[in-house]
Amino acid sequence: MENSEEKTIPYSNISFATEPTKMVKFMRVCFIYQLFNFFKLNLKVMKIVVGGHS
């Protein structure tokens, strides 16, 4: 019998990365979520601009 274990190389690039979850992957491509974030960011910027011009 042979034990198969996946071994990673210490301090390699793959050792430091975390894999995104299914929900994170979905939210990255979800148009409605991206549209919401777009308007949320625009409102933040507009608040800063309007606050600076008063």
PQR file of N, CA, C, O and H, with PARSE charges and radii, in Angstrom:
ATOM      1  N   MET A   1       0.831  -1.183   0.000 -0.4000 1.5000
ATOM      2  CA  MET A   1       0.000   0.000   0.000 -0.0000 2.0000
ATOM      3  C   MET A   1       0.876   1.247   0.000  0.5500 1.7000
ATOM      4  O   MET A   1       1.919   1.327   0.648 -0.5500 1.4000
ATOM      5  N   GLU A   2       0.399   2.180  -0.743 -0.4000 1.5000
ATOM      6  CA  GLU A   2       1.171   3.410  -0.883 -0.0000 2.0000
ATOM      7  C   GLU A   2       0.356   4.587  -0.345  0.5500 1.7000
ATOM      8  O   GLU A   2      -0.793   4.783  -0.739 -0.5500 1.4000
ATOM      9  H   GLU A   2      -0.448   2.115  -1.270  0.4000 1.0000
ATOM     10  N   ASN A   3       0.944   5.356   0.541 -0.4000 1.5000
ATOM     11  CA  ASN A   3       0.290   6.560   1.052 -0.0000 2.0000
ATOM     12  C   ASN A   3       0.608   7.714   0.121  0.5500 1.7000
ATOM     13  O   ASN A   3       1.772   8.037  -0.115 -0.5500 1.4000
ATOM     14  H   ASN A   3       1.878   5.197   0.861  0.4000 1.0000
ATOM     15  N   SER A   4      -0.425   8.325  -0.400 -0.4000 1.5000
ATOM     16  CA  SER A   4      -0.182   9.477  -1.268 -0.0000 2.0000
ATOM     17  C   SER A   4      -0.563  10.741  -0.508  0.5500 1.7000
ATOM     18  O   SER A   4      -1.715  10.929  -0.117 -0.5500 1.4000
ATOM     19  H   SER A   4      -1.371   8.063  -0.209  0.4000 1.0000
ATOM     20  N   GLU A   5       0.395  11.573  -0.316 -0.4000 1.5000
ATOM     21  CA  GLU A   5       0.190  12.853   0.349 -0.0000 2.0000
ATOM     22  C   GLU A   5       0.670  13.954  -0.579  0.5500 1.7000
ATOM     23  O   GLU A   5       1.716  13.844  -1.219 -0.5500 1.4000
ATOM     24  H   GLU A   5       1.331  11.421  -0.634  0.4000 1.0000
ATOM     25  N   GLU A   6      -0.117  15.012  -0.636 -0.4000 1.5000
ATOM     26  CA  GLU A   6       0.321  16.155  -1.427 -0.0000 2.0000
ATOM     27  C   GLU A   6       1.253  16.994  -0.568  0.5500 1.7000
ATOM     28  O   GLU A   6       0.899  17.424   0.530 -0.5500 1.4000
ATOM     29  H   GLU A   6      -0.967  15.100  -0.116  0.4000 1.0000
ATOM     30  N   LYS A   7       2.417  17.210  -1.078 -0.4000 1.5000
ATOM     31  CA  LYS A   7       3.390  18.015  -0.338 -0.0000 2.0000
ATOM     32  C   LYS A   7       3.635  19.306  -1.100  0.5500 1.7000
ATOM     33  O   LYS A   7       3.801  19.311  -2.320 -0.5500 1.4000
ATOM     34  H   LYS A   7       2.705  16.861  -1.970  0.4000 1.0000
ATOM     35  N   THR A   8       3.652  20.386  -0.361 -0.4000 1.5000
ATOM     36  CA  THR A   8       3.953  21.671  -0.979 -0.0000 2.0000
ATOM     37  C   THR A   8       5.386  22.055  -0.663  0.5500 1.7000
ATOM     38  O   THR A   8       5.972  21.621   0.329 -0.5500 1.4000
ATOM     39  H   THR A   8       3.517  20.382   0.630  0.4000 1.0000
ATOM     40  N   ILE A   9       5.909  22.855  -1.513 -0.4000 1.5000
ATOM     41  CA  ILE A   9       7.272  23.342  -1.322 -0.0000 2.0000
ATOM     42  C   ILE A   9       7.195  24.559  -0.398  0.5500 1.7000
ATOM     43  O   ILE A   9       6.481  25.514  -0.706 -0.5500 1.4000
ATOM     44  H   ILE A   9       5.433  23.207  -2.319  0.4000 1.0000
ATOM     45  N   PRO A  10       7.914  24.544   0.723 -0.5600 1.5000
ATOM     46  CA  PRO A  10       7.852  25.683   1.642  0.2800 2.0000
ATOM     47  C   PRO A  10       8.314  26.976   0.969  0.5500 1.7000
ATOM     48  O   PRO A  10       9.260  26.981   0.182 -0.5500 1.4000
ATOM     49  N   TYR A  11       7.634  28.057   1.292 -0.4000 1.5000
ATOM     50  CA  TYR A  11       7.938  29.401   0.805 -0.0000 2.0000
ATOM     51  C   TYR A  11       7.772  29.548  -0.701  0.5500 1.7000
ATOM     52  O   TYR A  11       8.324  30.477  -1.290 -0.5500 1.4000
ATOM     53  H   TYR A  11       6.865  28.054   1.932  0.4000 1.0000
ATOM     54  N   SER A  12       7.028  28.655  -1.332 -0.4000 1.5000
ATOM     55  CA  SER A  12       6.723  28.839  -2.749 -0.0000 2.0000
ATOM     56  C   SER A  12       5.518  29.767  -2.860  0.5500 1.7000
ATOM     57  O   SER A  12       4.854  30.044  -1.861 -0.5500 1.4000
ATOM     58  H   SER A  12       6.579  27.900  -0.853  0.4000 1.0000
ATOM     59  N   ASN A  13       5.237  30.241  -4.053 -0.4000 1.5000
ATOM     60  CA  ASN A  13       4.124  31.179  -4.243 -0.0000 2.0000
ATOM     61  C   ASN A  13       2.794  30.567  -3.838  0.5500 1.7000
ATOM     62  O   ASN A  13       1.925  31.267  -3.319 -0.5500 1.4000
ATOM     63  H   ASN A  13       5.777  30.016  -4.864  0.4000 1.0000
ATOM     64  N   ILE A  14       2.624  29.293  -4.064 -0.4000 1.5000
ATOM     65  CA  ILE A  14       1.346  28.650  -3.750 -0.0000 2.0000
ATOM     66  C   ILE A  14       1.132  28.533  -2.241  0.5500 1.7000
ATOM     67  O   ILE A  14      -0.004  28.375  -1.794 -0.5500 1.4000
ATOM     68  H   ILE A  14       3.330  28.724  -4.485  0.4000 1.0000
ATOM     69  N   SER A  15       2.186  28.606  -1.462 -0.4000 1.5000
ATOM     70  CA  SER A  15       2.060  28.487  -0.006 -0.0000 2.0000
ATOM     71  C   SER A  15       1.364  29.696   0.612  0.5500 1.7000
ATOM     72  O   SER A  15       0.746  29.571   1.669 -0.5500 1.4000
ATOM     73  H   SER A  15       3.109  28.735  -1.825  0.4000 1.0000
ATOM     74  N   PHE A  16       1.451  30.848  -0.019 -0.4000 1.5000
ATOM     75  CA  PHE A  16       0.944  32.086   0.566 -0.0000 2.0000
ATOM     76  C   PHE A  16      -0.453  32.460   0.075  0.5500 1.7000
ATOM     77  O   PHE A  16      -1.126  33.278   0.702 -0.5500 1.4000
ATOM     78  H   PHE A  16       1.953  30.949  -0.878  0.4000 1.0000
ATOM     79  N   ALA A  17      -0.892  31.881  -1.025 -0.4000 1.5000
ATOM     80  CA  ALA A  17      -2.163  32.283  -1.628 -0.0000 2.0000
ATOM     81  C   ALA A  17      -3.341  31.541  -1.007  0.5500 1.7000
ATOM     82  O   ALA A  17      -3.247  30.357  -0.685 -0.5500 1.4000
ATOM     83  H   ALA A  17      -0.346  31.216  -1.535  0.4000 1.0000
ATOM     84  N   THR A  18      -4.445  32.255  -0.845 -0.4000 1.5000
ATOM     85  CA  THR A  18      -5.683  31.605  -0.424 -0.0000 2.0000
ATOM     86  C   THR A  18      -6.593  31.507  -1.639  0.5500 1.7000
ATOM     87  O   THR A  18      -6.622  32.410  -2.475 -0.5500 1.4000
ATOM     88  H   THR A  18      -4.522  33.217  -1.106  0.4000 1.0000
ATOM     89  N   GLU A  19      -7.320  30.431  -1.731 -0.4000 1.5000
ATOM     90  CA  GLU A  19      -8.211  30.242  -2.872 -0.0000 2.0000
ATOM     91  C   GLU A  19      -9.564  30.863  -2.554  0.5500 1.7000
ATOM     92  O   GLU A  19     -10.117  30.619  -1.482 -0.5500 1.4000
ATOM     93  H   GLU A  19      -7.296  29.697  -1.051  0.4000 1.0000
ATOM     94  N   PRO A  20     -10.106  31.666  -3.477 -0.5600 1.5000
ATOM     95  CA  PRO A  20     -11.397  32.292  -3.211  0.2800 2.0000
ATOM     96  C   PRO A  20     -12.515  31.253  -3.136  0.5500 1.7000
ATOM     97  O   PRO A  20     -12.470  30.223  -3.809 -0.5500 1.4000
ATOM     98  N   THR A  21     -13.507  31.540  -2.314 -0.4000 1.5000
ATOM     99  CA  THR A  21     -14.637  30.625  -2.168 -0.0000 2.0000
ATOM    100  C   THR A  21     -15.560  30.745  -3.379  0.5500 1.7000
ATOM    101  O   THR A  21     -15.398  31.640  -4.207 -0.5500 1.4000
ATOM    102  H   THR A  21     -13.543  32.376  -1.767  0.4000 1.0000
ATOM    103  N   LYS A  22     -16.525  29.838  -3.472 -0.4000 1.5000
ATOM    104  CA  LYS A  22     -17.478  29.887  -4.586 -0.0000 2.0000
ATOM    105  C   LYS A  22     -18.283  31.180  -4.554  0.5500 1.7000
ATOM    106  O   LYS A  22     -18.586  31.755  -5.599 -0.5500 1.4000
ATOM    107  H   LYS A  22     -16.657  29.111  -2.799  0.4000 1.0000
ATOM    108  N   MET A  23     -18.627  31.633  -3.353 -0.4000 1.5000
ATOM    109  CA  MET A  23     -19.409  32.868  -3.229 -0.0000 2.0000
ATOM    110  C   MET A  23     -18.600  34.072  -3.713  0.5500 1.7000
ATOM    111  O   MET A  23     -19.141  34.945  -4.391 -0.5500 1.4000
ATOM    112  H   MET A  23     -18.380  31.166  -2.504  0.4000 1.0000
ATOM    113  N   VAL A  24     -17.333  34.126  -3.378 -0.4000 1.5000
ATOM    114  CA  VAL A  24     -16.474  35.233  -3.814 -0.0000 2.0000
ATOM    115  C   VAL A  24     -16.353  35.227  -5.331  0.5500 1.7000
ATOM    116  O   VAL A  24     -16.440  36.278  -5.965 -0.5500 1.4000
ATOM    117  H   VAL A  24     -16.893  33.417  -2.827  0.4000 1.0000
ATOM    118  N   LYS A  25     -16.156  34.057  -5.912 -0.4000 1.5000
ATOM    119  CA  LYS A  25     -16.059  33.958  -7.372 -0.0000 2.0000
ATOM    120  C   LYS A  25     -17.351  34.416  -8.033  0.5500 1.7000
ATOM    121  O   LYS A  25     -17.320  35.100  -9.056 -0.5500 1.4000
ATOM    122  H   LYS A  25     -16.086  33.203  -5.397  0.4000 1.0000
ATOM    123  N   PHE A  26     -18.489  34.041  -7.450 -0.4000 1.5000
ATOM    124  CA  PHE A  26     -19.778  34.449  -8.010 -0.0000 2.0000
ATOM    125  C   PHE A  26     -19.953  35.958  -7.923  0.5500 1.7000
ATOM    126  O   PHE A  26     -20.390  36.587  -8.887 -0.5500 1.4000
ATOM    127  H   PHE A  26     -18.514  33.486  -6.618  0.4000 1.0000
ATOM    128  N   MET A  27     -19.617  36.544  -6.777 -0.4000 1.5000
ATOM    129  CA  MET A  27     -19.804  37.983  -6.594 -0.0000 2.0000
ATOM    130  C   MET A  27     -18.905  38.801  -7.517  0.5500 1.7000
ATOM    131  O   MET A  27     -19.248  39.929  -7.868 -0.5500 1.4000
ATOM    132  H   MET A  27     -19.262  36.033  -5.994  0.4000 1.0000
ATOM    133  N   ARG A  28     -17.779  38.258  -7.909 -0.4000 1.5000
ATOM    134  CA  ARG A  28     -16.879  38.975  -8.818 -0.0000 2.0000
ATOM    135  C   ARG A  28     -17.494  39.135 -10.205  0.5500 1.7000
ATOM    136  O   ARG A  28     -17.183  40.096 -10.908 -0.5500 1.4000
ATOM    137  H   ARG A  28     -17.500  37.341  -7.624  0.4000 1.0000
ATOM    138  N   VAL A  29     -18.349  38.222 -10.602 -0.4000 1.5000
ATOM    139  CA  VAL A  29     -18.921  38.276 -11.946 -0.0000 2.0000
ATOM    140  C   VAL A  29     -20.403  38.646 -11.944  0.5500 1.7000
ATOM    141  O   VAL A  29     -21.004  38.753 -13.013 -0.5500 1.4000
ATOM    142  H   VAL A  29     -18.602  37.440 -10.031  0.4000 1.0000
ATOM    143  N   CYS A  30     -21.001  38.842 -10.781 -0.4000 1.5000
ATOM    144  CA  CYS A  30     -22.424  39.173 -10.682 -0.0000 2.0000
ATOM    145  C   CYS A  30     -22.628  40.641 -11.088  0.5500 1.7000
ATOM    146  O   CYS A  30     -22.120  41.555 -10.437 -0.5500 1.4000
ATOM    147  H   CYS A  30     -20.512  38.755  -9.913  0.4000 1.0000
ATOM    148  N   PHE A  31     -23.378  40.844 -12.173 -0.4000 1.5000
ATOM    149  CA  PHE A  31     -23.567  42.187 -12.718 -0.0000 2.0000
ATOM    150  C   PHE A  31     -24.294  43.104 -11.736  0.5500 1.7000
ATOM    151  O   PHE A  31     -23.905  44.259 -11.565 -0.5500 1.4000
ATOM    152  H   PHE A  31     -23.790  40.102 -12.702  0.4000 1.0000
ATOM    153  N   ILE A  32     -25.337  42.604 -11.095 -0.4000 1.5000
ATOM    154  CA  ILE A  32     -26.124  43.428 -10.169 -0.0000 2.0000
ATOM    155  C   ILE A  32     -25.268  43.881  -8.990  0.5500 1.7000
ATOM    156  O   ILE A  32     -25.343  45.039  -8.581 -0.5500 1.4000
ATOM    157  H   ILE A  32     -25.653  41.665 -11.233  0.4000 1.0000
ATOM    158  N   TYR A  33     -24.465  42.989  -8.447 -0.4000 1.5000
ATOM    159  CA  TYR A  33     -23.584  43.331  -7.326 -0.0000 2.0000
ATOM    160  C   TYR A  33     -22.544  44.368  -7.756  0.5500 1.7000
ATOM    161  O   TYR A  33     -22.253  45.302  -7.009 -0.5500 1.4000
ATOM    162  H   TYR A  33     -24.404  42.047  -8.779  0.4000 1.0000
ATOM    163  N   GLN A  34     -21.983  44.205  -8.956 -0.4000 1.5000
ATOM    164  CA  GLN A  34     -20.988  45.153  -9.451 -0.0000 2.0000
ATOM    165  C   GLN A  34     -21.614  46.524  -9.704  0.5500 1.7000
ATOM    166  O   GLN A  34     -20.992  47.556  -9.450 -0.5500 1.4000
ATOM    167  H   GLN A  34     -22.219  43.446  -9.563  0.4000 1.0000
ATOM    168  N   LEU A  35     -22.846  46.525 -10.205 -0.4000 1.5000
ATOM    169  CA  LEU A  35     -23.547  47.784 -10.441 -0.0000 2.0000
ATOM    170  C   LEU A  35     -23.800  48.517  -9.121  0.5500 1.7000
ATOM    171  O   LEU A  35     -23.629  49.733  -9.035 -0.5500 1.4000
ATOM    172  H   LEU A  35     -23.351  45.687 -10.411  0.4000 1.0000
ATOM    173  N   PHE A  36     -24.207  47.767  -8.097 -0.4000 1.5000
ATOM    174  CA  PHE A  36     -24.415  48.344  -6.763 -0.0000 2.0000
ATOM    175  C   PHE A  36     -23.119  48.949  -6.232  0.5500 1.7000
ATOM    176  O   PHE A  36     -23.121  50.070  -5.723 -0.5500 1.4000
ATOM    177  H   PHE A  36     -24.345  46.779  -8.167  0.4000 1.0000
ATOM    178  N   ASN A  37     -22.013  48.214  -6.348 -0.4000 1.5000
ATOM    179  CA  ASN A  37     -20.723  48.723  -5.866 -0.0000 2.0000
ATOM    180  C   ASN A  37     -20.275  49.951  -6.650  0.5500 1.7000
ATOM    181  O   ASN A  37     -19.663  50.859  -6.087 -0.5500 1.4000
ATOM    182  H   ASN A  37     -22.012  47.303  -6.761  0.4000 1.0000
ATOM    183  N   PHE A  38     -20.576  49.984  -7.949 -0.4000 1.5000
ATOM    184  CA  PHE A  38     -20.227  51.130  -8.780 -0.0000 2.0000
ATOM    185  C   PHE A  38     -20.913  52.395  -8.261  0.5500 1.7000
ATOM    186  O   PHE A  38     -20.268  53.431  -8.098 -0.5500 1.4000
ATOM    187  H   PHE A  38     -21.073  49.247  -8.407  0.4000 1.0000
ATOM    188  N   PHE A  39     -22.220  52.309  -8.004 -0.4000 1.5000
ATOM    189  CA  PHE A  39     -22.947  53.478  -7.506 -0.0000 2.0000
ATOM    190  C   PHE A  39     -22.538  53.836  -6.085  0.5500 1.7000
ATOM    191  O   PHE A  39     -22.507  55.012  -5.723 -0.5500 1.4000
ATOM    192  H   PHE A  39     -22.744  51.468  -8.137  0.4000 1.0000
ATOM    193  N   LYS A  40     -22.225  52.836  -5.284 -0.4000 1.5000
ATOM    194  CA  LYS A  40     -21.767  53.102  -3.920 -0.0000 2.0000
ATOM    195  C   LYS A  40     -20.451  53.885  -3.946  0.5500 1.7000
ATOM    196  O   LYS A  40     -20.275  54.833  -3.181 -0.5500 1.4000
ATOM    197  H   LYS A  40     -22.250  51.880  -5.577  0.4000 1.0000
ATOM    198  N   LEU A  41     -19.537  53.491  -4.819 -0.4000 1.5000
ATOM    199  CA  LEU A  41     -18.260  54.190  -4.945 -0.0000 2.0000
ATOM    200  C   LEU A  41     -18.470  55.602  -5.482  0.5500 1.7000
ATOM    201  O   LEU A  41     -17.837  56.548  -5.013 -0.5500 1.4000
ATOM    202  H   LEU A  41     -19.680  52.721  -5.441  0.4000 1.0000
ATOM    203  N   ASN A  42     -19.364  55.745  -6.473 -0.4000 1.5000
ATOM    204  CA  ASN A  42     -19.641  57.075  -7.017 -0.0000 2.0000
ATOM    205  C   ASN A  42     -20.209  58.007  -5.959  0.5500 1.7000
ATOM    206  O   ASN A  42     -19.855  59.186  -5.920 -0.5500 1.4000
ATOM    207  H   ASN A  42     -19.877  54.976  -6.854  0.4000 1.0000
ATOM    208  N   LEU A  43     -21.083  57.499  -5.104 -0.4000 1.5000
ATOM    209  CA  LEU A  43     -21.636  58.338  -4.036 -0.0000 2.0000
ATOM    210  C   LEU A  43     -20.558  58.775  -3.055  0.5500 1.7000
ATOM    211  O   LEU A  43     -20.573  59.909  -2.575 -0.5500 1.4000
ATOM    212  H   LEU A  43     -21.371  56.542  -5.135  0.4000 1.0000
ATOM    213  N   LYS A  44     -19.622  57.876  -2.756 -0.4000 1.5000
ATOM    214  CA  LYS A  44     -18.514  58.246  -1.860 -0.0000 2.0000
ATOM    215  C   LYS A  44     -17.682  59.370  -2.470  0.5500 1.7000
ATOM    216  O   LYS A  44     -17.327  60.334  -1.791 -0.5500 1.4000
ATOM    217  H   LYS A  44     -19.610  56.955  -3.146  0.4000 1.0000
ATOM    218  N   VAL A  45     -17.378  59.236  -3.751 -0.4000 1.5000
ATOM    219  CA  VAL A  45     -16.565  60.249  -4.429 -0.0000 2.0000
ATOM    220  C   VAL A  45     -17.322  61.573  -4.481  0.5500 1.7000
ATOM    221  O   VAL A  45     -16.740  62.630  -4.237 -0.5500 1.4000
ATOM    222  H   VAL A  45     -17.666  58.454  -4.303  0.4000 1.0000
ATOM    223  N   MET A  46     -18.614  61.520  -4.798 -0.4000 1.5000
ATOM    224  CA  MET A  46     -19.403  62.749  -4.871 -0.0000 2.0000
ATOM    225  C   MET A  46     -19.478  63.448  -3.514  0.5500 1.7000
ATOM    226  O   MET A  46     -19.455  64.677  -3.445 -0.5500 1.4000
ATOM    227  H   MET A  46     -19.087  60.661  -4.996  0.4000 1.0000
ATOM    228  N   LYS A  47     -19.567  62.666  -2.435 -0.4000 1.5000
ATOM    229  CA  LYS A  47     -19.585  63.261  -1.094 -0.0000 2.0000
ATOM    230  C   LYS A  47     -18.285  64.019  -0.825  0.5500 1.7000
ATOM    231  O   LYS A  47     -18.300  65.109  -0.253 -0.5500 1.4000
ATOM    232  H   LYS A  47     -19.586  61.668  -2.491  0.4000 1.0000
ATOM    233  N   ILE A  48     -17.176  63.438  -1.238 -0.4000 1.5000
ATOM    234  CA  ILE A  48     -15.878  64.083  -1.032 -0.0000 2.0000
ATOM    235  C   ILE A  48     -15.780  65.356  -1.870  0.5500 1.7000
ATOM    236  O   ILE A  48     -15.331  66.392  -1.379 -0.5500 1.4000
ATOM    237  H   ILE A  48     -17.164  62.553  -1.703  0.4000 1.0000
ATOM    238  N   VAL A  49     -16.202  65.278  -3.140 -0.4000 1.5000
ATOM    239  CA  VAL A  49     -16.112  66.431  -4.038 -0.0000 2.0000
ATOM    240  C   VAL A  49     -17.026  67.555  -3.559  0.5500 1.7000
ATOM    241  O   VAL A  49     -16.603  68.709  -3.497 -0.5500 1.4000
ATOM    242  H   VAL A  49     -16.567  64.437  -3.539  0.4000 1.0000
ATOM    243  N   VAL A  50     -18.260  67.236  -3.223 -0.4000 1.5000
ATOM    244  CA  VAL A  50     -19.207  68.259  -2.763 -0.0000 2.0000
ATOM    245  C   VAL A  50     -18.737  68.854  -1.440  0.5500 1.7000
ATOM    246  O   VAL A  50     -18.869  70.058  -1.224 -0.5500 1.4000
ATOM    247  H   VAL A  50     -18.604  66.298  -3.273  0.4000 1.0000
ATOM    248  N   GLY A  51     -18.198  68.034  -0.566 -0.4000 1.5000
ATOM    249  CA  GLY A  51     -17.696  68.537   0.711 -0.0000 2.0000
ATOM    250  C   GLY A  51     -16.505  69.462   0.543  0.5500 1.7000
ATOM    251  O   GLY A  51     -16.316  70.378   1.343 -0.5500 1.4000
ATOM    252  H   GLY A  51     -18.091  67.056  -0.742  0.4000 1.0000
ATOM    253  N   GLY A  52     -15.703  69.238  -0.479 -0.4000 1.5000
ATOM    254  CA  GLY A  52     -14.534  70.077  -0.715 -0.0000 2.0000
ATOM    255  C   GLY A  52     -14.868  71.396  -1.375  0.5500 1.7000
ATOM    256  O   GLY A  52     -14.089  72.345  -1.288 -0.5500 1.4000
ATOM    257  H   GLY A  52     -15.857  68.493  -1.129  0.4000 1.0000
ATOM    258  N   HIS A  53     -16.022  71.477  -2.039 -0.4000 1.5000
ATOM    259  CA  HIS A  53     -16.388  72.692  -2.761 -0.0000 2.0000
ATOM    260  C   HIS A  53     -17.331  73.593  -1.979  0.5500 1.7000
ATOM    261  O   HIS A  53     -17.789  74.607  -2.508 -0.5500 1.4000
ATOM    262  H   HIS A  53     -16.655  70.706  -2.110  0.4000 1.0000
ATOM    263  N   SER A  54     -17.626  73.253  -0.759 -0.4000 1.5000
ATOM    264  CA  SER A  54     -18.569  74.097  -0.003 -0.0000 2.0000
ATOM    265  C   SER A  54     -17.851  75.165   0.790  0.5500 1.7000
ATOM    266  O   SER A  54     -18.492  75.959   1.478 -0.5500 1.4000
ATOM    267  H   SER A  54     -17.254  72.429  -0.330  0.4000 1.0000
TER
END
